[in-house]
């Protein structure tokens, strides 16, 4: 996809359906039109807004900018490497896969994972979806190989049983949608924070202790052949990077950085669990 010259392959277009009437899209130029003539325009940077009603963003532009910058500095490289290796192990052939990031935010982690797949020669159709226009706007400016969608992640405008892989990274899950969207042999890869995730920040700002037990339990109940891998490491940060980490997490949205700066550590712990599971048949 190129700015001001939108090109979406037929393969990718066939993965979508209209959020209003659920018919297929049949036209793709500077806009897409469904079989019942509902039309949606591409933005100048190439993303599509398929929300029926625009919602106010929960997170602001500053959060997404900080997140993008810190991820580009390798903050989540351990997670990205594990996920890309998992996909390559599961999909070793040259056959094109369809991969969706549900709750992709500003898209940097997804783009880094896709970059690793491309480097190994694995072809893909990629879609990143989030209900934040600010996040998708940022994503579309950086990576034109992905179809970026602003949409309701509880009612995803993508056809049934069309996805090989669904990623859900540090974002809420919707298992009804996951199971609808996945092919019969599809896989969900979900990343959840552990107790020690950004523990230095939590302690400095007196935030409550976090537990992921309910989230992990829900994942295991809704998938087959469930397994998990813990990723844990510490990052040394400059003062600028420390500020970016503070600003990139929703944990600190209502906390003033300057007031907390003297108590913040220049070490940040990345501690997450990557959950992997296959689609659960309806009859189970």
C-alpha positions in Angstrom: 0.0 0.0 0.0 1.4 3.4 -1.0 0.4 6.8 0.3 -2.1 8.5 -2.1 -2.0 5.4 -4.3 -3.9 2.7 -2.5 -3.2 -0.8 -3.6 -4.8 -3.7 -1.6 -4.3 -7.1 -3.1 -7.4 -9.2 -3.9 -6.2 -11.7 -1.3 -6.4 -9.1 1.5 -9.6 -7.5 0.2 -11.3 -10.9 0.3 -10.5 -11.2 4.0 -12.7 -8.2 4.8 -16.5 -7.7 5.0 -18.6 -4.6 5.5 -19.1 -3.7 9.1 -22.7 -2.6 8.3 -24.1 -5.4 6.1 -21.3 -8.0 6.2 -21.1 -8.4 2.4 -17.8 -8.5 0.6 -15.9 -5.5 -0.7 -15.8 -5.4 -4.5 -14.0 -2.2 -5.3 -10.7 -0.8 -4.1 -9.2 2.5 -5.4 -9.1 5.5 -3.0 -12.0 3.9 -1.2 -13.6 0.5 -0.8 -17.3 -0.3 -1.6 -19.3 -3.4 -0.6 -21.9 -5.3 -2.5 -24.6 -3.0 -1.1 -22.7 0.2 -1.9 -21.5 1.1 1.6 -18.3 3.1 1.0 -15.3 3.7 3.2 -12.4 6.0 2.3 -8.7 5.3 2.8 -6.9 8.0 4.8 -4.0 9.8 3.2 -1.5 7.5 5.0 -3.4 4.4 3.9 -5.5 3.1 6.8 -9.2 2.4 6.8 -11.7 3.6 9.4 -14.4 0.9 9.6 -16.0 2.0 12.8 -19.7 2.6 12.5 -19.5 5.3 15.1 -16.3 7.1 16.0 -15.3 6.6 19.6 -13.2 8.9 21.7 -9.7 7.5 22.1 -8.9 6.2 25.6 -5.2 6.8 24.9 -3.6 9.9 23.5 -1.1 10.7 20.8 1.7 11.2 23.4 1.3 7.6 24.7 1.5 6.1 21.2 4.5 8.3 20.3 6.4 7.3 23.5 5.5 3.6 22.9 6.7 3.7 19.4 10.0 5.3 20.3 10.8 2.9 23.2 9.9 -0.2 21.1 12.1 1.0 18.3 14.9 1.0 20.8 14.4 -2.7 21.4 12.4 -2.6 24.6 10.3 -5.6 23.7 12.8 -7.4 21.5 12.7 -10.6 23.6 8.9 -10.9 23.1 9.1 -10.1 19.4 11.8 -12.8 18.9 9.8 -15.5 20.7 6.6 -14.7 18.8 8.3 -14.6 15.3 10.2 -17.9 16.1 6.9 -19.5 17.2 5.2 -18.5 13.9 8.1 -19.7 11.8 8.2 -23.0 13.5 4.5 -23.5 13.0 4.4 -22.2 9.4 7.8 -23.3 7.9 6.6 -23.5 4.3 6.6 -20.8 1.7 2.8 -20.9 1.6 1.3 -17.5 2.3 -0.3 -17.1 5.7 -2.9 -14.6 7.0 -2.0 -12.9 10.3 -4.0 -10.5 12.3 -3.0 -8.4 15.3 -6.0 -7.7 17.5 -5.4 -4.5 19.5 -2.2 -3.6 17.7 -2.0 0.0 19.1 0.6 2.0 17.1 1.7 -1.3 15.4 5.5 -1.3 16.1 5.6 -4.7 17.8 3.6 -6.2 14.9 5.8 -4.6 12.3 8.9 -5.9 14.0 7.5 -9.4 14.1 6.5 -9.2 10.4 10.0 -8.0 9.5 11.4 -11.1 11.0 9.0 -13.3 9.1 9.9 -11.5 5.8 13.6 -11.9 6.5 13.1 -15.7 6.7 11.1 -15.7 3.5 7.6 -16.4 4.9 5.0 -14.6 2.8 2.0 -13.2 4.6 -1.2 -11.1 4.4 -1.2 -8.9 7.4 -3.9 -6.9 9.1 -3.6 -4.7 12.2 -6.7 -3.6 14.0 -7.4 -1.3 16.9 -10.3 0.9 18.0 -7.9 3.8 18.5 -7.6 6.1 15.5 -4.5 7.7 17.0 -2.8 4.3 17.2 -3.7 3.2 13.7 -2.8 6.6 12.3 0.7 6.2 13.8 1.0 2.6 12.5 0.0 3.5 8.9 2.7 6.2 8.7 5.4 3.6 9.4 4.5 0.4 7.7 2.8 0.2 4.4 2.9 -3.6 4.1 0.0 -4.0 6.6 -3.6 -3.2 6.1 -4.3 -1.0 9.2 -8.0 -0.8 10.4 -9.7 1.3 12.9 -12.5 -0.9 14.0 -14.5 -2.4 16.9 -12.4 -5.3 18.1 -15.6 -6.9 19.5 -17.1 -7.0 16.0 -14.2 -7.4 13.6 -15.0 -6.7 9.9 -13.1 -9.8 8.7 -14.6 -13.0 7.3 -15.1 -16.2 9.2 -12.3 -18.8 9.4 -9.8 -16.7 7.4 -6.9 -16.3 9.8 -3.9 -18.6 10.4 -2.5 -16.6 13.3 -4.0 -14.1 15.7 -1.8 -12.0 17.9 -3.1 -10.3 21.0 -0.2 -8.4 22.7 -0.7 -6.7 26.0 -4.3 -6.0 25.0 -7.8 -7.3 26.0 -9.0 -10.6 24.4 -12.3 -11.5 22.7 -12.4 -15.3 22.4 -15.7 -15.4 20.5 -14.1 -13.3 17.8 -10.8 -15.2 17.9 -12.6 -18.5 17.3 -14.8 -17.0 14.6 -11.9 -15.6 12.7 -9.4 -18.5 13.0 -9.1 -21.3 10.5 -9.7 -24.8 11.9 -6.0 -25.2 12.5 -5.4 -21.6 13.5 -3.4 -20.4 16.5 -3.7 -17.6 19.0 -0.6 -16.0 20.5 -1.4 -13.8 23.4 1.1 -11.8 25.6 0.1 -10.9 29.1 2.1 -9.0 31.8 3.4 -10.9 34.9 3.6 -9.6 38.4 7.1 -8.2 37.9 6.3 -6.3 34.7 7.5 -2.7 35.1 7.7 -3.4 38.9 10.1 -0.5 39.4 7.5 1.9 38.0 4.7 0.3 40.0 6.6 0.6 43.2 7.7 4.2 42.6 4.1 5.3 41.8 2.5 3.1 44.5 0.4 1.2 42.0 -1.5 -2.0 43.0 0.2 -5.4 42.6 -0.9 -7.1 39.4 -2.0 -10.8 38.9 -2.6 -12.4 35.5 -4.2 -15.6 36.9 -7.7 -14.9 35.6 -6.4 -13.9 32.2 -4.2 -17.0 31.8 -7.1 -19.3 33.1 -9.5 -17.8 30.5 -7.0 -18.4 27.7 -6.5 -22.0 28.7 -10.2 -22.6 28.9 -10.7 -21.2 25.4 -7.9 -22.9 23.5 -6.5 -26.4 22.8 -2.9 -27.6 23.3 -2.3 -24.5 25.4 1.3 -23.7 26.5 3.1 -20.7 27.9 6.6 -19.3 27.9 7.8 -16.7 30.3 10.0 -13.9 29.0 11.8 -12.0 31.7 14.7 -9.5 31.4 15.8 -6.1 32.6 16.5 -3.0 30.5 18.9 -0.3 31.5 17.6 3.1 30.4 18.8 6.6 29.8 16.8 9.4 31.4 15.0 10.0 28.1 14.2 6.3 27.8 12.9 6.3 31.4 10.6 9.1 30.5 9.3 7.2 27.4 8.6 4.1 29.5 6.7 6.2 32.0 4.6 7.8 29.2 4.0 4.7 27.1 2.0 2.7 29.7 -1.7 3.2 30.5 -0.7 2.7 34.2 0.6 6.2 34.5 -2.0 8.1 32.4 -3.1 10.2 35.4 0.3 10.5 37.1 2.6 13.5 36.5 6.1 12.5 35.3 7.9 15.5 36.7 6.5 14.9 40.2 7.6 11.3 40.2 10.9 11.7 38.3 13.3 11.7 41.3 11.8 8.4 42.6 12.0 6.5 39.2 14.6 3.9 38.5 16.7 3.7 35.4 16.1 0.0 35.3 12.9 -1.5 33.9 11.8 -5.1 34.2 10.1 -6.7 31.2 8.3 -9.7 32.6 5.5 -11.3 30.5 4.0 -14.7 29.6 3.5 -15.5 26.0 0.4 -17.8 25.7 0.0 -20.1 22.7 -3.1 -22.1 21.9 -5.0 -23.6 19.0 -8.6 -23.0 18.0 -11.1 -24.9 20.1 -13.8 -26.7 18.1 -17.3 -25.7 18.9 -18.4 -29.2 20.0 -15.8 -29.4 22.8 
